[in-house]
Amino acid sequence: LYLVGTLPDIVSGKYDANIKLLGDWIQSTQRPVFLRIGYEFDLPQNNYEPEVYKRSYRYLVDKLRAQGVDNVAYVWHSYGVVNSSKSFLKWYPGDQYVDWFGVSFFSLYNRSDAAIFARMAREHSKPLMIAEASPNKEVPIDGKKRWQRWYKNLFAFVRENDVRAISYINCEWDKFPMWKGQGWGDSRVENDPFLKEMWLKEIGDKKYLRSSSQVFKQLGIR
């Protein structure tokens, strides 16, 4: 849920009708929905002032709860880089408003910072997801080098921090106007035979939940 430039208007009630529409849609899916409210709350470009962000986050959750929306998990999503002037917790809405911690995993160099966020998830007894992941322009294009430099780091982070869900962005970034020309390249694993082989080998492990007609039943959902 992209909130840049809207925070004061959210708590004023300007978007109540939009929140109602969102709640109606979530209920209509009859499936579990992860809702990242103001995702990458600490990304400097988003300009989410911590106190206003927290009030807006809580306002949205309270509205959806009052509407009876109960098939949603609220995700508090950091871009995963330690900000020397502000702690992650400056933006924390509180345990009663957060169901999952989420973190981005793009850079070759933010694994240690993301691990700090992962430790906080454990301290607050919240499951952790990698909410966005894709090798960025720092990562070599060659498939074998990519696997060694980035993918092995991703899956090591998953193992070390008991990550419970991964959202990998498998796309050709330049096909999207907002990303065109920014150097993100092509993150589709199926386009490189070596990456595809290694990816399928990794996700073939029994710890990963497979897509199937029974997946929601496995999760305890009708």
N, C-alpha and C positions, 0 to 999 in steps of 0.2 A: 504494500500500500504506500504509494509515493506521496509524501506530505510536504515536499519542499515548497516554501512560500505560503503555506496554508495554516500553520499552527494556531495563530491567534483567532482565525475565523472558525476553527474547529470548536474551540472551547466557548465561543460566543453563540454556538448553535446554528451558524450559517449552513453547515453541511449536514444537518440532522436528516434531511430527506435522502441524501446520498447514503448515509450510514444505514438508514432503513432499507434502501434498495440492496445494499451490500448484504445485510443480514438476511433478507428474503432469498437472495441468490445462494448464500451459503447453506441455508436450510433446504433449499430445493435440490441441492446436489445429493443429499442423503448419503454423503460420504465424508470421511474426515478431511478437514481443510486446515492447512497451515497458513496462518495470516501473519506476515511480517509487517508490523506497524512501524512506518517510518524507517524502512530498512537502511542499514549502514548509518545508524544514528550519529556516529562519531566521525563520519567522513567530512573533512573540513569544508568541502564544496557544498555540502547540504545545508550548512549553517543552522543546524538544529540547536538552539540555545537550550541547555539541559533542563532548566526548570519548566520552561514552556513545553518542551518535548514531553516531559513526564506527565504534565497535566493533560496534554492532548491524548497521549497514549491511554491514560486511565479513563478519560472521557469516552473514547471509542469503545473500550472494553465494557465499561458500565452500560453504555447504550445497547450494545449487542447482547449483553446478559439480560438486561431488562426486556429485550425483545424475545427472549427465550431461545437464543441461538446457543445450542449446546454441542454442536459437532465441529467445533473449531478449536485449534490449539494456537495460543498467542505466542509468537516468536519474537524475541528481543535480539536483533541482528546487528553485530558490529562488523566494521570492515577489517578488523583484525590487526591494527597497527597501534602500538602504544603511543598515546599522546602525552608528551612530557608535561603539558600544562593542565591536563584534565584526566582524572581516572575514569575508566569505563563506568564505574558505579555512579558517577555524577549524573548519568542519564538513566539510572535504573529505576523503573516504575514501582518495583516492590515484588516480593515473592508471590503475593496473591494476584498479581496481574501478568505474570510471566509463566508460561508453561514449558517453553524450550529456550535455550540459549542457541543462537546461530552465529556463525562466523564465516567471513569470506576467505577464500584460499586461492589467490592468483599469483602472487609474487614468489620468486625463488627465495626471498629473504624474510618472509614474515612468519615462518613456522614458530620461532621462539616467542614472538608476540602473541600469536594465536594460541600457543600453549598456556600463556598467562590467562587468557580468557577462558580456556578450557578448565583450568584449575578453579576459576571462579564459579563455573557451572557446577563442578563437583561440590564446592563449598556451599552452594545454595540448593543442592540436591535436585538439579535440573538436568534433563537429558540434553546432549549437545548434537547439533547438526552442522554440517558444512552447507551453508545456505546458498552459496554461489562458489563455483570452482571452474577454473579454466586456465591453461598456461598462457601467460601474457607475453608481451613483446621482449621481455628479458630472456625468455626461454629459447634455446636453440631450436631450429626448424627440423633438423635431422631426427628421425624417429627414435633411434637408439639413444642419442644424446638426450632427447626429450624425456624418454622413460627414466634414464638414470638421474637426470637433474631435477625433474619436476614430479612425475607420476609416482616414483618410489618415495619421494618425500610426502606426497599426499597420503598414500596408503600407510606409510609409517606413522604419520600423525593420527590417522584413523585408529590404528591398533593401540598406540600409546595413550590415547585420550578417550577410549571407549565411545567413539562417535557412533550415534545411532541412526543417522540418515545423511545421505550425500546427495546434493543437487549439482550435477555436473552439466555445464553448458557446452553442448556438443553442436557447434555451429560454425558456419563461415561468417565471421563477424562483419566483413565488408559488405555483405548482402543487406545489412540493416543501416539505413541512412544515418542514424545517430552515432554509429561506430565507424562508418566508412572513413578510411584514410588515417585511422588512429594507430595502426600498426598491430592490432590484435591478431590478425591472420586467421588461420583455419584451425579450429580445435576438434574437428571431427576425427575420432579415432579410427573409423572405418576406412579412412583414406590412406592410411599407412599400414601396410601388411604387418610390420613388426609391432606397432602400437596396438593394432587390433588383436593380434595373437596374445600379447601380454595382458591387455585389458580383459579379454575373455577368460584367460587363465586366472586372473585375480578375482574377478566377480563370480567365477565358478566355485569359489570357496563356500563351504556350507554355512558360513556366518551371514551370507547375504540373502535377503528375502527375494524370491523370484516372482516375476509377474506371471499371473495365471488367473484362470476363472475362479480359483479358490482363495485368492490372496486376501480379500476382505473377510472371508470366513476365518482364515488363519489369524487375522488381526482381531477377531471377536466382533466383527461388524456384519450385520445382516445384509 
